[in-house]
Structure formats: C-alpha cells, structure tokens
Amino acid sequence: MAAVRGRAILGLVIAGTALVVIDMTIVTIGLPAIQADLGTTLAGVQWVIVGYMITMGAVTQVAGSLSDRIGRRRMYLLGIALFTLASLACGAAPTPVVLDLARALQGIGGAVLMVNALPLLSDHLDGERRNLAISTWGSAATAAGLIAPLLGGTLVDAFGWRAIFLINVPIGVAAFLLCLRVLPADASGRSAAHGRIDWAGAALLIAALAVGDLALLRGEEQGWASAATLTQLVIAAVLLVAFLLLQSRSGAATLDLALFRKPAFTGAAAAVFISRVLSIGGTVYFVQYFQEALHLSPTQSGLLLAPVFLAQMAAGLLGGKLLSWFAPGHVIAAGYLCKAVSATWLALALTPAASPWLLTIPLLVWGVGGGIAGAPVMAVAMNVTDRQRAGMVSGTITSLASIGAGIGTAVLGAVYTTRIAGVTAGPREAAVASGASAVLYGCAGLAVITMVLVLALIPRRGRA
C-alpha cells in the first residue's frame, strides 16, 4: 500500500512540475499569434513571459518556507488551484493587460508547485526509493521543458494560441482531485517557530528577485549598460544585501544562512545554479543555430532535440541508481564531464554546412551528462538537513535554478551577440554558427568548473 501511494505521489508531483516547466517556454511559440489577435506591440506581449518568470522567481523561497510552516498538502492544493484558475483566465483573456495579470498569478501558483515537489517526495519516500523518485522527477521535468516548443507549435497550429493555456485546465483539475485522494493530512500542533512568518524578509526577497529578474529579462531590450538596467541591478543588489543582513539576525528566518556552512549543500547549490545556466541558456542557442544557420523549421528543431530528451530521461534514472554504488560527488562530476566533452564537440561541429543528423551523437552525450548529474544534485541538497526544513531547502535550490536560467540566457546571449558582431565578413549563417560555437565553448568551461567544485565540496558518503 505504501509503495502504491508513493507511486501516486510521484505521479502527482511530476504532473504539477510538468505543467510549470512547459509553461516556462511553450508561450514563446504562441507570441506572434497572441500579438496579432490581441492587437498589442512586441514589447507589450513580452510581458506574457516576463510576468510569469518574475513572480515565480520572486515567491519561490517564501512559498517554500510557508510550506514548512502550514503544511505541504495545503500549499500544494493551493498551488494547483491557483495555477489552474490562472490558466483558464489566460485562455479566456480579452486584452493584453488581463493576460499579463493572469500570467503573473500563474507564476505564483507555479512557484508553489515547484517548491513543494521535492519535499513531498522526501516526506513520503525513503532510501533508494526516494533517490530513484527524485531522479525520475528530475528527468521528467527536463523532458517537459524540451518537448514544450514542439508541443506549443502543434497546439497553436491546430487550435490557436489560447489552447496552450487551456490544455492546463483538465490536467490541473485531475491533479487537484488526485492530491485530495493520495496526500495525507498535514500534521497539527506545529511549534511557534513554524507558526511565525518573516514578513519583512519575505518582502525584501520578493522585491530583490523581482527587480533582479526584470533587469535580466529586459536587459537586452533596455541595453545592458543603460541607466534603466544598471539602476535595476543596483536596487536588486541593495535589497538582496538588506535581506541577507535581516536573515542573519532573524529568529524565524525565511532562509537559514547556516545551510551554506555545509559544504555538500553549497556544492549542490552551485551545481544546480550552473546546470540551469547550461541547460536553459545553452539550449536557447542550439535552437538559434538550427533555425538561423541550418534553416530548420521549429518542428524540425524540436525533432533534432529529441535525442537530448530521450538520453536525459534514461540517464536520469541511471543517475539515481549510480548513487547506490558510487560517491555522489563522483556521479555528479561524471555528468559534468559528459557536458564538457559534448559542449566542446558541438562547438567544433557547428558550421553552416553541418549535417543536422550528425549532430545527434554529441547531443546524446549532452543529454546523458545532464541526466546523470541533475538528479543526484537534488538528492544531495535534500539530504543535508531534517525534513522539517525541506521546504526551505527546496525553495533555495529552486530559486537558484530560476536565477541560473535567467543569468545563463543573459550571459550566454551576450557571448552570442558579441561574437556575431565580431564576424563582419561572410554570410549570416557563418556568423550565427560562430556565435553558437562561442556559447558552447563557454558551456564547456563552466562544466569543468562545476566538476571541480562538486569533487571538492560534496563528500564521499553521508550528510555534511
């Protein structure tokens, strides 16, 4: 019976996570249709993405701490309900403003679902079953992100842009009912420490992440050296410093800074951050190369990324198994070694005359590396503290992942555009290929740095 419930909880968590991850990228496929149908400008329609990312990144840590205090089941039900209702509002939105507001609410619901995923698995599964479940969840989350563009194109072509939001509604209703059925009631009689909320810290963190995400997501349009972007970054930094100072003195902190005194947690947090720089930031420029240098369609680009999806799914399951035989740091480092090798291989292979299907081999290695490294990192992070603070740990890791995705896209984008601008002779295809290669060399270097970090910080066995 316990095994059946464990599988049901894993299915519930995967369903919620898939909804959130898919909605991070699926909307990009529908932006032109949204702009045409609602009669807005490109700058206006970009807030459909910006609103979602800002709110999700900003409330993740707060949602994690709240789940520790008021209960996982209550918070997960709230997250599913909010995400589903916001998806319905997005699909029915009559104006750009309504759509933007609904997307912001959807981001809040998404943060609640994401931050409670790992704590739910940690609470209800033990030992190897927990590690395998976390591996399966991580692989499914990655797969959801990779299939999102192809899924979005299919839905928009067949049913219109509203379908990319409305498809969430029946899935959300089913997940809500499953949650009511399989998740046990939250424990009562929580301590006073769990009952207090660090509202000042929460407000500072929300403001810091919101302004910081705004600068990262709008930096290219505003200009990275513009007064607007620099002002936003300075304000975000000041707010973040104020938050950290407050946390060091708070008796009921939103974020326990003592976690970062544990080398294993610090190593896992750094690895998660850099993994999103690579997986989100790097993949963006795969697609740019496929479509602008090789002139592949969006559907063809999605099919070419299918080997990454398949390899990462399989390798994620393998990564969980490997933890039973090898030290966590060694398993994670092996994954980043695969990333470094594949990134270098791809950097050398990306030319305007490359055969798309010959790229599948290094893409497979890229996927294998991500799968092997990703899930064990999460398991290490969750194993460094007690279950009562699992929501805080998950919130920290999830926030770092969101920030890493934004910084990765921005920093690697700067590498990409700078390299293209430096190629003044030859066709556009050659410049795009050169920019994509520069991004991949950068990814290879980051993978090597991460490999060294995890070997130094993550212990052979046990907690640290």
C-alpha positions as CSV (number, residue, x, y, z in Angstrom):
1,M,0.0,0.0,0.0
2,A,2.8,2.4,0.9
3,A,4.5,1.6,-2.5
4,V,1.3,2.3,-4.4
5,R,0.8,5.6,-2.5
6,G,4.5,6.5,-3.2
7,R,4.0,6.0,-6.9
8,A,0.8,8.0,-6.9
9,I,2.6,10.9,-5.1
10,L,5.4,10.7,-7.6
11,G,2.8,10.9,-10.5
12,L,1.1,13.9,-8.8
13,V,4.4,15.7,-8.4
14,I,5.5,15.0,-12.0
15,A,2.2,16.3,-13.3
16,G,2.4,19.5,-11.4
17,T,6.0,20.1,-12.3
18,A,5.4,19.3,-16.0
19,L,2.7,22.0,-16.1
20,V,5.0,24.6,-14.6
21,V,8.1,23.7,-16.7
22,I,6.1,23.5,-20.0
23,D,4.6,26.9,-19.4
24,M,8.0,28.5,-19.0
25,T,8.8,28.0,-22.7
26,I,5.6,27.0,-24.5
27,V,4.3,30.5,-24.7
28,T,7.2,31.7,-26.8
29,I,5.8,29.7,-29.7
30,G,2.5,31.5,-29.4
31,L,3.7,35.1,-29.0
32,P,3.2,36.1,-32.7
33,A,-0.4,34.8,-32.7
34,I,-1.1,36.5,-29.3
35,Q,0.3,39.8,-30.6
36,A,-1.9,39.6,-33.8
37,D,-5.1,38.5,-32.1
38,L,-4.9,41.0,-29.1
39,G,-3.5,43.8,-31.2
40,T,-0.6,44.6,-28.9
41,T,3.1,45.6,-29.6
42,L,6.0,43.2,-29.3
43,A,7.2,45.0,-26.2
44,G,3.7,44.6,-24.7
45,V,3.4,40.9,-25.5
46,Q,6.8,40.2,-24.0
47,W,5.3,40.7,-20.5
48,V,3.4,37.5,-21.0
49,I,6.8,35.8,-20.4
50,V,8.3,38.4,-18.1
51,G,5.3,38.4,-15.7
52,Y,5.4,34.6,-15.3
53,M,9.1,34.5,-14.7
54,I,9.3,37.4,-12.2
55,T,6.5,36.2,-10.0
56,M,7.7,32.6,-10.0
57,G,11.3,33.5,-9.1
58,A,10.2,36.1,-6.5
59,V,7.9,34.0,-4.4
60,T,9.7,30.6,-4.6
61,Q,11.6,30.9,-1.4
62,V,8.6,32.4,0.5
63,A,6.4,29.5,-0.7
64,G,9.0,27.0,0.5
65,S,9.2,28.5,4.0
66,L,5.4,28.7,4.2
67,S,5.1,25.0,3.3
68,D,7.3,24.2,6.2
69,R,5.0,26.2,8.5
70,I,1.5,25.5,7.3
71,G,1.8,22.1,5.6
72,R,2.7,20.6,2.3
73,R,-0.8,19.3,1.4
74,R,-2.5,22.7,2.0
75,M,0.2,24.5,0.0
76,Y,0.1,22.0,-2.9
77,L,-3.7,22.2,-3.2
78,L,-3.4,26.0,-3.2
79,G,-0.7,25.9,-5.9
80,I,-2.7,23.6,-8.2
81,A,-5.9,25.6,-7.8
82,L,-4.2,28.9,-8.4
83,F,-2.3,27.6,-11.5
84,T,-5.4,26.0,-13.0
85,L,-7.6,29.0,-12.5
86,A,-4.9,31.4,-13.8
87,S,-4.5,29.1,-16.9
88,L,-8.3,29.4,-17.5
89,A,-8.0,33.2,-17.2
90,C,-5.1,33.3,-19.6
91,G,-7.0,31.2,-22.2
92,A,-10.0,33.5,-21.9
93,A,-8.2,36.8,-21.7
94,P,-9.8,39.5,-23.8
95,T,-6.9,42.1,-23.5
96,P,-3.1,42.0,-23.1
97,V,-3.4,43.5,-19.6
98,V,-5.7,40.7,-18.4
99,L,-3.4,38.1,-19.9
100,D,-0.4,39.7,-18.2
101,L,-2.1,39.7,-14.8
102,A,-3.3,36.1,-15.2
103,R,0.3,35.0,-16.2
104,A,1.6,36.7,-13.0
105,L,-0.8,34.7,-10.9
106,Q,0.1,31.6,-12.9
107,G,3.7,32.2,-11.9
108,I,2.8,32.3,-8.2
109,G,0.9,29.0,-8.5
110,G,3.9,27.6,-10.4
111,A,6.3,28.6,-7.6
112,V,4.1,26.8,-5.0
113,L,4.0,23.6,-7.1
114,M,7.8,23.6,-7.8
115,V,9.0,24.3,-4.3
116,N,6.8,21.6,-2.8
117,A,7.8,18.9,-5.3
118,L,11.0,17.7,-3.6
119,P,9.7,18.0,0.0
120,L,6.7,15.8,-0.9
121,L,9.0,13.1,-2.3
122,S,11.3,13.4,0.7
123,D,8.4,13.2,3.2
124,H,6.8,10.1,1.8
125,L,9.7,8.0,0.4
126,D,12.9,6.7,2.0
127,G,16.3,5.5,1.0
128,E,16.9,4.2,-2.5
129,R,13.2,4.7,-3.4
130,R,13.5,8.3,-2.6
131,N,16.7,8.8,-4.7
132,L,15.1,6.9,-7.6
133,A,11.9,9.0,-7.3
134,I,13.9,12.3,-7.3
135,S,15.8,11.1,-10.3
136,T,12.6,10.2,-12.2
137,W,11.1,13.6,-11.2
138,G,14.2,15.5,-12.4
139,S,14.3,13.6,-15.7
140,A,10.5,14.2,-16.3
141,A,11.0,18.0,-15.6
142,T,13.8,18.2,-18.1
143,A,11.8,16.3,-20.7
144,A,8.8,18.6,-20.2
145,G,11.0,21.6,-20.9
146,L,12.4,20.0,-24.0
147,I,9.1,19.0,-25.6
148,A,7.4,22.3,-24.8
149,P,8.4,24.1,-28.1
150,L,7.2,21.3,-30.3
151,L,4.0,20.9,-28.2
152,G,3.3,24.6,-28.4
153,G,3.7,24.7,-32.2
154,T,1.3,21.8,-32.6
155,L,-1.3,23.4,-30.4
156,V,-1.1,26.8,-31.9
157,D,-1.3,25.4,-35.5
158,A,-4.2,23.2,-34.7
159,F,-6.3,25.2,-32.2
160,G,-4.9,28.7,-31.8
161,W,-2.8,30.3,-29.1
162,R,-5.5,30.0,-26.3
163,A,-5.0,26.2,-26.4
164,I,-1.6,26.5,-24.9
165,F,-3.2,27.7,-21.7
166,L,-6.5,25.9,-21.8
167,I,-4.8,22.5,-22.1
168,N,-3.6,23.0,-18.5
169,V,-7.2,23.1,-17.1
170,P,-8.2,19.4,-17.3
171,I,-4.8,18.4,-16.2
172,G,-4.9,20.7,-13.2
173,V,-8.4,19.5,-12.2
174,A,-7.3,15.9,-12.4
175,A,-4.1,16.7,-10.3
176,F,-6.3,18.6,-7.7
177,L,-8.5,15.5,-7.3
178,L,-5.5,13.2,-7.1
179,C,-4.0,15.4,-4.4
180,L,-7.1,15.2,-2.3
181,R,-7.0,11.4,-2.6
182,V,-3.4,10.5,-2.1
183,L,-1.8,13.1,0.1
184,P,-2.3,12.5,3.9
185,A,-3.5,15.4,6.1
186,D,-0.9,17.8,7.3
187,A,0.3,17.3,10.9
188,S,-1.3,19.5,13.5
189,G,0.2,21.2,16.5
190,R,3.1,22.9,14.8
191,S,5.6,24.9,17.0
192,A,5.5,28.6,17.5
193,A,8.7,28.9,15.4
194,H,6.9,27.3,12.5
195,G,3.9,29.5,13.0
196,R,5.7,32.8,12.6
197,I,6.4,34.3,9.2
198,D,9.3,36.6,8.4
199,W,7.2,39.1,6.5
200,A,9.9,41.7,6.3
201,G,12.4,39.2,4.9
202,A,9.8,37.8,2.5
203,A,9.0,41.3,1.2
204,L,12.7,42.1,0.7
205,L,13.4,38.8,-1.1
206,I,10.4,39.2,-3.3
207,A,11.4,42.8,-4.2
208,A,15.1,41.8,-4.8
209,L,14.2,38.9,-7.1
210,A,11.5,40.8,-8.9
211,V,13.8,43.7,-9.7
212,G,16.7,41.4,-10.5
213,D,14.7,39.2,-12.8
214,L,13.3,42.3,-14.5
215,A,16.8,43.6,-15.2
216,L,17.9,40.2,-16.6
217,L,14.9,39.6,-18.7
218,R,14.7,43.2,-20.1
219,G,18.4,43.9,-20.2
220,E,18.9,43.3,-23.9
221,E,15.9,45.5,-24.9
222,Q,16.8,48.3,-22.4
223,G,20.6,47.9,-23.1
224,W,22.9,46.2,-20.7
225,A,24.8,49.4,-20.0
226,S,21.7,51.6,-19.9
227,A,20.7,53.7,-16.9
228,A,17.5,51.6,-16.5
229,T,19.3,48.2,-16.4
230,L,22.1,49.4,-14.2
231,T,19.7,51.1,-11.8
232,Q,17.6,47.9,-11.6
233,L,20.7,45.8,-10.9
234,V,21.9,48.2,-8.2
235,I,18.4,48.2,-6.5
236,A,18.2,44.4,-6.6
237,A,21.7,44.1,-5.1
238,V,20.9,46.6,-2.3
239,L,17.6,44.7,-1.5
240,L,19.4,41.4,-1.5
241,V,22.1,42.6,0.9
242,A,19.4,44.0,3.2
243,F,17.6,40.6,3.1
244,L,20.7,38.7,3.9
245,L,21.5,41.1,6.8
246,L,18.0,40.6,8.2
247,Q,18.2,36.8,7.8
248,S,21.4,36.7,9.9
249,R,19.5,38.4,12.8
250,S,16.1,36.9,12.5
251,G,14.7,34.3,14.9
252,A,12.4,32.8,12.3
253,A,14.3,33.4,9.1
254,T,12.8,32.8,5.7
255,L,16.3,31.5,4.6
256,D,18.6,29.8,7.1
257,L,22.1,31.0,6.0
258,A,23.6,28.2,8.2
259,L,22.8,25.8,5.3
260,F,25.6,27.4,3.3
261,R,28.1,26.4,6.1
262,K,27.6,22.8,4.9
263,P,30.0,22.1,2.1
264,A,27.7,19.5,0.5
265,F,24.8,21.9,0.3
266,T,27.0,24.7,-1.1
267,G,28.4,22.3,-3.7
268,A,24.9,21.1,-4.7
269,A,23.5,24.7,-4.8
270,A,26.4,25.8,-7.1
271,A,25.9,22.8,-9.3
272,V,22.1,23.4,-9.6
273,F,22.8,27.1,-10.5
274,I,25.3,26.3,-13.2
275,S,23.2,23.4,-14.5
276,R,20.4,25.8,-15.4
277,V,22.9,28.2,-17.0
278,L,23.9,25.3,-19.2
279,S,20.6,23.6,-19.8
280,I,18.4,26.7,-20.4
281,G,20.9,29.2,-21.6
282,G,22.8,26.7,-23.8
283,T,19.7,25.2,-25.4
284,V,18.4,28.6,-26.5
285,Y,21.4,28.9,-28.8
286,F,21.1,25.4,-30.1
287,V,17.7,26.5,-31.5
288,Q,19.1,29.8,-32.8
289,Y,21.8,27.8,-34.7
290,F,19.3,25.2,-36.0
291,Q,16.9,27.8,-37.4
292,E,19.2,30.7,-38.5
293,A,22.3,28.8,-39.7
294,L,20.8,25.5,-40.9
295,H,17.3,27.0,-41.7
296,L,15.4,24.2,-40.0
297,S,11.7,24.8,-39.1
298,P,10.6,24.9,-35.5
299,T,9.2,21.3,-35.8
300,Q,12.5,20.1,-37.3
301,S,14.4,21.8,-34.5
302,G,12.2,20.1,-31.9
303,L,12.8,16.7,-33.5
304,L,16.6,17.3,-33.6
305,L,16.4,17.9,-29.8
306,A,14.6,14.7,-29.2
307,P,17.8,12.7,-28.7
308,V,18.6,15.1,-25.8
309,F,15.2,14.4,-24.3
310,L,15.5,10.6,-24.6
311,A,19.1,10.5,-23.4
312,Q,18.4,12.7,-20.4
313,M,15.4,10.7,-19.4
314,A,17.3,7.4,-19.4
315,A,20.4,8.8,-17.9
316,G,18.4,10.5,-15.1
317,L,17.1,7.1,-14.0
318,L,20.7,5.7,-14.2
319,G,22.0,8.6,-12.1
320,G,19.7,7.6,-9.2
321,K,20.9,4.0,-9.4
322,L,24.6,5.1,-9.5
323,L,24.2,6.7,-6.1
324,S,23.9,3.2,-4.6
325,W,27.3,2.3,-5.9
326,F,29.4,5.4,-6.2
327,A,30.1,8.6,-4.2
328,P,27.6,11.4,-5.0
329,G,30.3,13.8,-5.9
330,H,31.8,11.3,-8.4
331,V,28.5,10.7,-10.0
332,I,27.7,14.4,-10.4
333,A,31.2,15.1,-11.7
334,A,30.9,12.3,-14.3
335,G,27.7,14.1,-15.6
336,Y,29.5,17.4,-15.9
337,L,32.4,15.7,-17.7
338,C,30.0,14.5,-20.3
339,K,28.6,18.0,-20.6
340,A,32.1,19.4,-21.1
341,V,33.0,16.8,-23.7
342,S,29.7,17.3,-25.6
343,A,29.9,21.1,-25.5
344,T,33.4,21.1,-26.9
345,W,32.4,18.5,-29.6
346,L,29.4,20.6,-30.6
347,A,31.4,23.9,-30.6
348,L,33.7,22.3,-33.2
349,A,30.9,20.8,-35.2
350,L,28.6,23.8,-35.5
351,T,29.2,25.1,-39.1
352,P,26.8,26.4,-41.7
353,A,27.4,23.2,-43.7
354,A,26.9,20.7,-40.8
355,S,24.6,17.8,-41.4
356,P,21.8,18.1,-38.7
357,W,21.6,14.4,-38.1
358,L,25.4,14.1,-37.5
359,L,24.9,16.4,-34.5
360,T,22.7,13.8,-32.8
361,I,25.7,12.0,-31.3
362,P,27.2,14.9,-29.3
363,L,23.6,15.9,-28.4
364,L,23.1,12.5,-27.0
365,V,26.2,12.9,-24.9
366,W,24.9,16.4,-23.7
367,G,21.6,14.7,-22.6
368,V,23.4,11.9,-20.9
369,G,25.5,14.3,-18.9
370,G,22.5,16.4,-17.8
371,G,20.6,13.3,-16.7
372,I,23.5,11.7,-14.7
373,A,24.4,15.0,-13.0
374,G,20.9,16.6,-12.4
375,A,19.0,14.2,-10.2
376,P,21.9,13.3,-7.8
377,V,22.5,17.0,-7.1
378,M,18.9,17.4,-5.9
379,A,19.2,14.3,-3.7
380,V,22.4,15.7,-2.1
381,A,20.7,19.0,-1.4
382,M,17.7,17.4,0.2
383,N,19.8,15.0,2.4
384,V,21.8,17.7,4.3
385,T,19.0,18.8,6.6
386,D,16.0,17.5,8.5
387,R,12.6,17.0,6.8
388,Q,11.0,19.9,8.8
389,R,13.1,22.3,6.8
390,A,12.8,20.5,3.4
391,G,10.7,23.3,2.1
392,M,13.3,25.9,2.9
393,V,16.0,23.8,1.2
394,S,13.8,23.2,-1.9
395,G,13.0,26.9,-2.1
396,T,16.6,27.9,-2.0
397,I,17.5,25.3,-4.7
398,T,14.5,26.2,-6.9
399,S,15.3,30.0,-6.6
400,L,18.9,29.4,-7.6
401,A,17.7,27.3,-10.6
402,S,15.4,30.1,-11.7
403,I,18.1,32.7,-11.3
404,G,20.6,30.5,-13.1
405,A,18.3,30.2,-16.0
406,G,17.9,33.9,-16.3
407,I,21.6,34.7,-15.9
408,G,22.6,31.9,-18.2
409,T,20.3,33.1,-21.0
410,A,21.6,36.7,-20.5
411,V,25.3,36.0,-20.1
412,L,25.5,33.4,-22.9
413,G,23.3,35.7,-25.0
414,A,25.9,38.4,-24.5
415,V,28.6,36.0,-25.7
416,Y,26.5,35.0,-28.7
417,T,25.7,38.6,-29.9
418,T,29.2,39.8,-29.2
419,R,30.7,37.0,-31.3
420,I,28.2,37.6,-34.1
421,A,29.0,41.3,-34.2
422,G,32.7,40.4,-34.4
423,V,32.1,38.4,-37.6
424,T,31.9,41.2,-40.2
425,A,32.6,39.2,-43.3
426,G,30.8,36.3,-44.9
427,P,27.1,35.2,-44.8
428,R,24.8,35.5,-41.8
429,E,24.8,31.7,-41.4
430,A,28.6,31.7,-40.7
431,A,28.2,34.4,-38.1
432,V,25.4,32.5,-36.3
433,A,27.4,29.3,-36.3
434,S,30.4,31.2,-34.9
435,G,28.3,32.7,-32.1
436,A,26.7,29.4,-31.2
437,S,30.2,27.8,-31.1
438,A,31.4,30.5,-28.7
439,V,28.4,29.8,-26.4
440,L,29.3,26.1,-26.4
441,Y,32.9,26.8,-25.5
442,G,31.7,28.8,-22.6
443,C,29.4,26.0,-21.6
444,A,32.4,23.6,-21.7
445,G,34.4,25.8,-19.4
446,L,31.5,26.2,-16.9
447,A,31.0,22.4,-16.9
448,V,34.7,21.9,-16.0
449,I,34.5,24.4,-13.2
450,T,31.4,22.7,-11.8
451,M,33.1,19.3,-11.9
452,V,35.9,20.7,-9.8
453,L,33.5,22.3,-7.3
454,V,31.4,19.2,-6.7
455,L,34.5,17.0,-6.2
456,A,35.9,19.4,-3.6
457,L,32.6,20.1,-1.7
458,I,30.4,17.1,-1.9
459,P,31.6,14.3,0.4
460,R,32.0,10.6,-0.4
461,R,29.1,9.4,1.7
462,G,26.5,10.6,4.2
463,R,25.5,14.1,5.2
464,A,27.7,17.1,5.6
